[in-house]
């Protein structure tokens, strides 16, 4: 039952596309990219997967 409830709480699941988006963002930031330059799609995916504002996901 807990798994069912948890799946209802997350509007986005990790799939090939969302995994690629997150990995590309990690690479971009590690290579010196600025958080301010994030695309709307990447911001949306990261926030939906984590449940946190984009800015709180990265140090």
C-alpha positions in Angstrom: 0.0 0.0 0.0 2.9 2.4 0.8 4.3 2.0 -2.7 0.9 2.8 -4.2 0.5 6.0 -2.2 4.1 7.0 -3.0 3.5 6.5 -6.7 0.5 8.9 -6.5 2.6 11.6 -4.8 5.2 11.7 -7.6 3.9 13.2 -10.8 7.1 12.3 -12.8 8.9 9.0 -12.8 12.5 8.3 -13.6 12.6 7.0 -17.2 15.2 7.3 -19.9 14.3 10.9 -20.7 14.3 12.2 -17.2 17.4 10.3 -16.4 19.2 11.8 -19.4 18.0 15.3 -18.4 19.4 15.0 -14.9 22.7 13.4 -16.0 23.2 16.1 -18.6 22.5 18.8 -16.0 25.0 17.3 -13.6 27.6 17.2 -16.3 26.8 20.8 -17.3 27.2 22.0 -13.7 30.4 20.0 -13.1 31.9 21.6 -16.3 31.3 25.1 -14.8 27.8 25.8 -16.1 25.8 28.4 -14.1 22.6 27.4 -12.3 21.1 30.6 -13.7 21.4 29.1 -17.2 19.2 26.1 -16.5 16.5 25.4 -19.1 12.9 25.4 -18.1 12.5 21.7 -19.0 15.5 20.7 -16.8 14.3 22.9 -13.9 10.9 21.3 -14.2 12.2 17.7 -14.3 14.6 18.2 -11.4 12.0 19.9 -9.2 9.4 17.2 -9.9 11.8 14.3 -9.3 13.2 15.8 -6.0 10.2 17.7 -4.7 12.6 20.6 -4.0 13.3 23.9 -5.7 16.0 23.6 -8.3 18.3 25.9 -6.4 18.2 23.7 -3.3 19.3 20.6 -5.3 22.9 21.7 -5.9 25.6 22.9 -3.7 
